[in-house]
Structure formats: structure tokens, C-alpha cells
């Protein structure tokens, strides 16, 4: 497997001084996906959890539904191709739609396809959201080493259970979906947290995974808010350790100290 980070030397310029710095940078590399022996596409990604990313991509594209459909998944020795073999034939999409995701995300899924998420009737305290975003920040070991990498995580509402790192924010959600499928992890409720902005593609992937709540440290797009309203997803942006914005379905979030006021 190729490394997720590589050493570099750069010159840091400050007023009146140049300093040579040794550090690590995040790796971006092309990795192709082959399905049943046919080349499909090339991801631009960070080379960790590549088998999970390939499987999760197929799941998030609604092309597979379970681990039982997978005969084999292999990363080649060079680390630049993932080969997925299924027990059944699958038609390669004729058209890939370029998304707003960084590093060239693509999808064939249309916004009309969605699942209805559920928290099994429970309501999340606002204080729990702040605790989960703190856990996400604390889990970013690769970011602290290199910077320039996104992290996404899945939680049951109490603690973070899985994390995924990648230079492409959309790839992190494919990696999470793939790990859930390959490791057979079933959760009564799913909450996804991410450091990346929420585009429509990110919202669709989170919905496909079954997340009732999607939390980001940065902004949602107008289309992602529209889809969250339609799909029944509680969309939270600009989440910090002590505050956040709720853009859709706020009824899932409760607080002991709720004061409603308008900002002009």
C-alpha cells in the first residue's frame, strides 16, 4: 500500500527571514476502479482504505446493496487499481455527472433517489452535537501531521465509531460506506460528521448511507439544503465545540436552554 503522506522540504518566508522546513504533505494519486474485469473510472484520492472506497462508491451509486453481492475486492500490488468482482453482472453507467466535489468527484445518481432516514424516534441534545464535533477534531491524526486532508466520521449519537481520511471530501463518505458494508457494522441510528463543505453530492451520499443527521464544520450549499429538506435529513453547518447552525429538520435537536431570536 502506498503511504498517505510524504516528506517534503519547503522554504518558509517571514518578514526578514527564510527558513528551511522539513514536513509531511498529504498524498494525492490516481487510483482506477475495475468492476468485473472492466475499467470504470479513476479516482483522485489519498491511498488509504482503497478497497472500502471502491465498495462504498458502488454502494453510494446504488449499484450494490450488500456485502453478499461481492465475490472479491483486491488492491493491485502497485496500489493504483482496485478490482471488484461481483456475483452478478452490473452495467457501467453511460454518463458520469461531474460534481462540485474537490479532486474531480463524479456520480451517476440523480437527486430523485433517496432513503428516509431515522433516529428511531430519539432526539439529540444540542450539547451532544458539540461533543461529537469535538471528538471529530480530536480524531484528525493525519490532518495534524500534514494538513490539507478531509476527515469524515460516523457515530451512533454517543461516540465516533469509524473515521475516514482523504484529500477528496466525497471520497471520505465512500470510504465510510465501504467500511460499514465490508465490516458488517449495523447501527440503530447513524450520524455523519465531516470537515468538508456539504454539496448536493455529499448530502446524497450521506443519505444513501442512512444518516439522519449530517454535521459539517463548514458550509452547506443551497442545493444540499433543498435536498436535506426533501429527504428528511437534519443538516448542520459551521459546527464548532460550542455552536452550530441547523439548516433543515431542527426537530431532531433539543436543548435545555433554547432561546429563539432573530438576527437582522
Secondary structure in CASP SS format (residue, H / E / C, confidence):
PFRMAT SS
TARGET T0000
AUTHOR 0000-0000-0000
METHOD secondary structure of the structure
MODEL  1
X C 1.00
X C 1.00
X C 1.00
X C 1.00
X E 1.00
X E 1.00
X E 1.00
X E 1.00
X E 1.00
X E 1.00
X E 1.00
X E 1.00
X E 1.00
X E 1.00
X C 1.00
X C 1.00
X E 1.00
X E 1.00
X E 1.00
X E 1.00
X E 1.00
X E 1.00
X E 1.00
X E 1.00
X E 1.00
X E 1.00
X C 1.00
X C 1.00
X E 1.00
X E 1.00
X E 1.00
X E 1.00
X E 1.00
X E 1.00
X E 1.00
X C 1.00
X C 1.00
X E 1.00
X E 1.00
X E 1.00
X E 1.00
X E 1.00
X E 1.00
X E 1.00
X E 1.00
X C 1.00
X C 1.00
X C 1.00
X C 1.00
X H 1.00
X H 1.00
X H 1.00
X H 1.00
X H 1.00
X H 1.00
X H 1.00
X H 1.00
X H 1.00
X H 1.00
X H 1.00
X C 1.00
X C 1.00
X C 1.00
X C 1.00
X C 1.00
X C 1.00
X H 1.00
X H 1.00
X H 1.00
X E 1.00
X E 1.00
X E 1.00
X E 1.00
X E 1.00
X E 1.00
X C 1.00
X C 1.00
X C 1.00
X C 1.00
X C 1.00
X E 1.00
X E 1.00
X E 1.00
X E 1.00
X E 1.00
X E 1.00
X C 1.00
X C 1.00
X C 1.00
X C 1.00
X C 1.00
X C 1.00
X C 1.00
X C 1.00
X C 1.00
X C 1.00
X E 1.00
X E 1.00
X C 1.00
X C 1.00
X C 1.00
X C 1.00
X C 1.00
X C 1.00
X C 1.00
X E 1.00
X E 1.00
X C 1.00
X C 1.00
X C 1.00
X C 1.00
X C 1.00
X C 1.00
X C 1.00
X C 1.00
X C 1.00
X C 1.00
X C 1.00
X C 1.00
X C 1.00
X C 1.00
X C 1.00
X C 1.00
X E 1.00
X E 1.00
X H 1.00
X H 1.00
X H 1.00
X H 1.00
X H 1.00
X H 1.00
X H 1.00
X H 1.00
X H 1.00
X H 1.00
X H 1.00
X H 1.00
X H 1.00
X C 1.00
X C 1.00
X H 1.00
X H 1.00
X H 1.00
X H 1.00
X H 1.00
X H 1.00
X C 1.00
X C 1.00
X C 1.00
X E 1.00
X E 1.00
X E 1.00
X E 1.00
X E 1.00
X E 1.00
X C 1.00
X C 1.00
X C 1.00
X C 1.00
X E 1.00
X E 1.00
X E 1.00
X E 1.00
X E 1.00
X E 1.00
X E 1.00
X C 1.00
X C 1.00
X H 1.00
X H 1.00
X H 1.00
X H 1.00
X H 1.00
X H 1.00
X H 1.00
X H 1.00
X H 1.00
X H 1.00
X H 1.00
X H 1.00
X H 1.00
X H 1.00
X C 1.00
X C 1.00
X C 1.00
X C 1.00
X C 1.00
X C 1.00
X C 1.00
X C 1.00
X E 1.00
X E 1.00
X E 1.00
X E 1.00
X C 1.00
X C 1.00
X C 1.00
X E 1.00
X C 1.00
X H 1.00
X H 1.00
X H 1.00
X H 1.00
X H 1.00
X H 1.00
X H 1.00
X H 1.00
X H 1.00
X H 1.00
X C 1.00
X C 1.00
X C 1.00
X E 1.00
X E 1.00
X E 1.00
X E 1.00
X C 1.00
X C 1.00
X C 1.00
X E 1.00
X C 1.00
X H 1.00
X H 1.00
X H 1.00
X H 1.00
X H 1.00
X H 1.00
X H 1.00
X H 1.00
X H 1.00
X H 1.00
X C 1.00
X C 1.00
X E 1.00
X E 1.00
X E 1.00
X E 1.00
X C 1.00
X C 1.00
X C 1.00
X C 1.00
X C 1.00
X C 1.00
X C 1.00
X E 1.00
X E 1.00
X E 1.00
X E 1.00
X C 1.00
X H 1.00
X H 1.00
X H 1.00
X E 1.00
X E 1.00
X C 1.00
X C 1.00
X C 1.00
X C 1.00
X C 1.00
X C 1.00
X C 1.00
X C 1.00
X C 1.00
X C 1.00
END
